[in-house]
């Protein structure tokens, strides 16, 4: 009985805390490498839809899964904060397909998380978006 009470009180305190926060008190969600993979895929799909040439668009779309899988493997080496930064950066990159409120919230969280990093710590997370885009484009060119 006491274990159940202790567990329920602990869960209540955990829920009240609201997850991790930046040094300025901004709450954000922890992200796993699979979250990075899905965030990458959402971002790259948005970019590929903007390609007017259907053959090129389909060639790029075929590269989304392998590129995002590679990115997810790289994300395993990042800290939880770096993965969260990268995920919010993917969301910011989708500015044309999310609401202005979602964009503003993602931008604020990404910037708040980034403010807690040195330049060296931020660099690997910052590169995730561009690594995914470069991977998709270069693989598509090779396979055309």
C-alpha positions as CSV (number, residue, x, y, z in Angstrom):
1,X,0.0,0.0,0.0
2,X,2.8,2.5,0.9
3,X,4.6,1.6,-2.3
4,X,1.5,2.5,-4.3
5,X,1.1,5.8,-2.5
6,X,4.8,6.6,-2.9
7,X,4.6,5.8,-6.6
8,X,1.5,7.9,-7.2
9,X,3.0,10.9,-5.4
10,X,6.2,10.5,-7.4
11,X,4.2,10.4,-10.6
12,X,2.3,13.5,-9.5
13,X,5.5,15.4,-8.9
14,X,6.9,14.2,-12.2
15,X,3.8,15.4,-14.1
16,X,4.0,18.8,-12.3
17,X,7.6,19.3,-13.3
18,X,6.7,19.2,-17.0
19,X,9.9,17.6,-18.3
20,X,13.2,19.2,-19.0
21,X,13.7,23.0,-19.0
22,X,16.4,25.3,-20.3
23,X,18.4,27.6,-18.1
24,X,15.8,30.3,-18.8
25,X,12.9,28.0,-17.7
26,X,11.6,27.1,-21.2
27,X,10.0,23.6,-21.1
28,X,10.7,21.3,-24.0
29,X,10.2,17.6,-24.9
30,X,13.0,15.0,-24.8
31,X,13.5,13.4,-28.2
32,X,14.8,10.0,-29.1
33,X,16.7,9.0,-32.3
34,X,13.4,7.6,-33.7
35,X,11.9,11.1,-33.2
36,X,14.8,12.5,-35.1
37,X,14.1,10.0,-37.9
38,X,10.4,11.0,-38.1
39,X,11.2,14.7,-37.8
40,X,13.7,14.4,-40.6
41,X,11.2,12.6,-42.8
42,X,8.5,15.2,-42.3
43,X,11.0,18.0,-43.2
44,X,12.4,16.2,-46.3
45,X,8.9,15.3,-47.5
46,X,8.0,19.0,-47.3
47,X,11.1,20.0,-49.4
48,X,10.5,17.2,-52.0
49,X,6.9,18.3,-52.5
50,X,8.2,21.7,-53.7
51,X,10.1,20.1,-56.6
52,X,8.1,20.7,-59.8
53,X,9.7,18.0,-61.9
54,X,7.9,14.7,-61.0
55,X,10.8,12.4,-61.9
56,X,13.2,14.4,-59.7
57,X,10.7,14.6,-56.9
58,X,10.1,10.9,-56.9
59,X,13.9,10.3,-57.0
60,X,14.3,12.5,-54.0
61,X,11.4,10.9,-52.1
62,X,12.9,7.5,-52.4
63,X,16.0,8.7,-50.5
64,X,14.1,10.1,-47.5
65,X,14.0,6.8,-45.6
66,X,17.6,5.8,-45.9
67,X,18.9,9.4,-45.3
68,X,16.7,9.8,-42.2
69,X,17.7,6.3,-40.9
70,X,21.4,7.4,-41.2
71,X,20.6,10.6,-39.4
72,X,18.8,8.7,-36.6
73,X,22.0,6.6,-36.1
74,X,24.1,9.8,-35.9
75,X,21.5,11.2,-33.4
76,X,22.3,8.4,-31.0
77,X,25.7,10.0,-30.3
78,X,24.0,13.3,-29.4
79,X,22.9,14.4,-25.9
80,X,19.2,14.6,-25.1
81,X,19.4,18.4,-25.4
82,X,21.1,18.2,-28.8
83,X,18.5,15.8,-30.1
84,X,15.7,18.2,-28.9
85,X,17.4,21.1,-30.6
86,X,17.7,19.2,-33.9
87,X,14.0,18.1,-33.7
88,X,12.8,21.6,-33.1
89,X,15.1,22.8,-35.9
90,X,13.4,20.3,-38.3
91,X,10.0,21.7,-37.2
92,X,11.2,25.3,-37.8
93,X,12.3,24.2,-41.3
94,X,8.7,23.2,-42.0
95,X,7.5,26.7,-41.6
96,X,5.3,26.5,-44.7
97,X,3.4,23.5,-43.5
98,X,2.8,24.3,-39.9
99,X,0.7,27.0,-38.3
100,X,2.3,30.4,-37.3
101,X,1.8,29.5,-33.6
102,X,3.5,26.1,-34.0
103,X,6.4,27.8,-35.9
104,X,6.8,30.5,-33.2
105,X,6.7,27.9,-30.4
106,X,9.2,25.7,-32.1
107,X,11.5,28.6,-32.9
108,X,11.4,29.8,-29.3
109,X,12.2,26.3,-27.9
110,X,15.0,25.7,-30.4
111,X,16.6,29.0,-29.6
112,X,16.2,28.6,-25.8
113,X,17.8,25.1,-26.0
114,X,20.6,26.5,-28.3
115,X,21.3,29.3,-25.8
116,X,22.3,26.7,-23.3
117,X,25.0,25.3,-25.6
118,X,28.5,26.5,-26.5
119,X,29.1,26.8,-30.3
120,X,30.9,23.5,-30.3
121,X,28.0,21.7,-28.5
122,X,25.4,23.3,-30.8
123,X,27.2,22.4,-34.1
124,X,26.4,18.7,-34.4
125,X,22.7,19.4,-33.7
126,X,22.6,22.3,-36.0
127,X,24.1,20.2,-38.8
128,X,21.4,17.6,-38.7
129,X,19.0,19.5,-40.9
130,X,21.6,20.2,-43.6
131,X,23.0,16.7,-43.4
132,X,19.6,15.3,-44.2
133,X,19.0,17.7,-47.1
134,X,22.5,17.0,-48.5
135,X,22.0,13.3,-48.2
136,X,18.7,13.3,-50.0
137,X,19.9,15.5,-52.9
138,X,23.2,13.7,-53.5
139,X,21.6,10.2,-53.3
140,X,18.9,11.3,-55.7
141,X,21.4,12.6,-58.2
142,X,23.4,9.4,-58.1
143,X,20.3,7.3,-58.7
144,X,18.8,9.2,-61.6
